[in-house]
Amino acid sequence: MISVRGLRKRFEDKEVLKGIDIDIFDNETIVILGPSGQGKTVMIKSMIRLMEPDAGEIYFDDENIREYNKRELEDFRKKIAYVFQNSALFDFLDVRENLALFLRMHKKMHEEKIEHKIVEALSFVGLNRDVLDKYPEELSGGMKKRVAIARAMIKEPKYIFYDEPTTGLDKKNAELVSNLIKVLKQKISSTSIIVTHDIELMENVSDRVALLKDGKVFFVGKKEEISDETFEYLYSIGDTYEI
């Protein structure tokens, strides 16, 4: 379980997070929904200290990770995966090496076992061996996203964070990624935390939804509990949203 209390983050004169309080339960998929520029990515990066928050407490399984030293934080991050909006594959590594990196660094495995896990993960996301020797620049946006999800799967994490996983994808690839998120949760029993402005993605994958606006979470609950008036308030700053 994740418990966040009073999370704050400021950049110069702009306070982006204004005291976030939220609980995230084990094995659920929670979607943090809101327009662009409301602090969604800052929120999840602060939750795992990819950005250092200015204030607040962050508990993973009853341990306050804000008290972790550098070594403890490195150990903690071995049990989480983060799928970045731009996929964040290493440009100087081919697909095989991108997927093998965590296993080589942190697991004692023979190369045959590593290769098996890589091929298995690629198969899970609908890719085959012919992409193993390709570099990220040779992949489409949808393929990059799928490789990034395969890389997350290989870690077998307890928690997976997704940052705008369908942004920049066409409808077909967005639906594919949406389905992968659901199936991956079932396969490895992870807790999934997704930030997005994509209403359709939220409808497809969420167990619960947190609505974020002006640096604050103002609603947490089931998607069926969100009224039209609440959506109108959420997007009242002029952003459009997908249906």
N, C-alpha and C positions, 0 to 999 in steps of 0.2 A: 504493500500500500504506500502511496505517496501522499504526504500532507504538506501543504504550503501555507504559510501564515505571514502576512504583512510584507510580501515581496515587493521591493521597490527598486527602480533603476532610472537613473537620470543621465542624459547626455548634455553637458554644458547647461544651458538654461531650459532644456526640455525634459520634463519628467514624463517618461514613457510608461512606466509601471507605477501605479499609485496605491499600492497596498493590496496585492493579489492574495486572496484566500481561496483555497480549493483542496478537495480530497479526491484522489483517484484510486479506485478499488482494483484489487488484483484481478487479472484476466478480463478486464473490460476494455472496450474500445471507446475512448472519449474523444469527441471532436471539439476543438476550440475554434469557434466560428466568429468571424468578424470581417469588416471591410479592410482593405489595405491601409497600412499606416497606423494601426491601432495597438501595435505592440505584441502581436501573436508570436512572431519569431523571437523577439527579445525575451518573451516570457519563457519559452521552452529552453532557449539557450541559457538563460539565467537559472532555470531549474536544475540543470546539470553542470553548472559552473563553466560552460564554454564562454559565458560572460559572467563576470563577478557582480552579483547584485549589490546594491548599496545598503539594503536592510532586508530583514526577514529571516525566517527559519524554513528549512527545506528538509523534510524527513522522508527517507526511503527505508521502509521496513524498520521504523522506529529509531533510525540513526540520523542525526542532523549532519548532513554532508557539508554544511558550511563550517563545521569544526574539523573537517578532514585536512590533513597535511597533504603535500604533493604526492607522496607515495600512496597514501590511502585513497586519494582521489583517482589515481591511475588504476588501482585495483577495482574501485567502484565502477569505473567506466568499462571494464571488461564485461560486465553483465548488462550493459545497455547498448543499443544500436541507434544510430541517428541517420535517417535518410534525408540528405540535404535537398533543398529546392533545385539546385543545379546539378544534383547527383554527386558532385565532389569526388569523382574518380581521379586517380593520379594519372595525369596526362602522359607521363614518361614510362608508365607500366602498361602492358597489354592486359586484356581481360583476365587471363589466367593469373597473372601476378597480382592484380588488384584483389582478386578473390582469395588468393592464397596467403596474402600478407599477414592477416590476423592469425591464421593457423600456424604459420611458420614462427611468428613472434611469441605466441602464447601457448601453443599446444605441442606436445611431443608426439608427432605423427610421422610415419613413413610417407615418402612422396607418393606412393601408390594410393594410400588412404586420402591424402590431400587431394589428389587428382579425382578420386571417386566423389568426394564431397563437393568439389567444384562442379563437376558434371551434373551431379544430382541437383544442386542448387539452380544451375542454369536451366535444367529440364523443368524444374518447378515453375520458373518464370516464363517458360515457353521459348527458350533459346536452346540451340544445340551446339555441338562442339566446334562448328565452323567459326564461331565468334571468339574462341579462346585466344587466338593469336592476333586479334584486331586491337587497335588502340582506340581510346575514347573518341578521338576526332573522326574515326571511321564509322562511328555508330550514330544512328538517328536519336532524336530526343527521347522517343519512347523506349528504345533499346537501352540507352544509358540509364533511364529510370529503373528498368527491369534488372539490369546488372547491379544497380545500387541496392535494390531489394534483395537480390540474391546474396550480396555481401552481408547485409544485415542478417539474413537467415543463417548463414554459415556460423555466425557467432552464437547462435542459439540463446539469445538474450532473454532476460526476464522482462525488460522494458524496451519497446521500440518507439522512437520519436520520428514522426514524419512531418517535414516542413513543406507545405504546399505541394503534395505529391502529384497533383494533376495539372498544375500550372504549366502552360505552354504546350500541352498535349492536345491532339485532336480528339474527337468524341470517342472513336474506337479505342485509342490507347488509354484515354481516361477511364473508360469502362473496364479495360483489362487491368489497370493498376488498382482500381477499386475492388475488383474481384480478388486480386492477389492479396490485398490487405486482409480481406476476410478469411481466405483460405490459409494464409500464413499464421494468423492468430489461432486457428484450429489446429494447425500442424505442430506448433511449438508452444502453445498455451501461454503466449506472452501478453503483457498489458500494452495496449497500443494507444499512443497519444498523438493526435493528428491536429495540426493547425491548418486552416484553409478558409477561403472565402467561397468555396464551391458548395452550393446548397445541395446539388445532386449527390456529391460524394458523401456529405453528411447524412442524407436520407438513406443511402445504400449501406453504410458501414457502422453507424454509431449505435452504441448502447445508451450513452448519455451525451448531452451537448452542454458545453459551457459557452456563453455568449460574452464576448469581450469588446468593450467600447471605451474610448478615452482612458485607457490604462487600467480599467477595472472590470472584473467579472461581475455581471449584474444578474445572471441567471445560470443555474445548473439544474438540469433535469432531462426527462425524456423528450425526444423530438416532437412527440404528439402533444406535449404540453406547451409548445411555443405557439402563441397566437399570431395572427396576421399583424396586429398592432405592435407586438414585440419586434417582429421582423422590420416593420416600417420604422420603428425607433432605431433599431440597430443600423440600418442603412440610410438614415436620414441625413447623413453628411453629403450625400450625392453620389456615392459609389453605386454601381449596378451590381446585381448579383445573378448567379446562374440558376436556372431551374431545369 
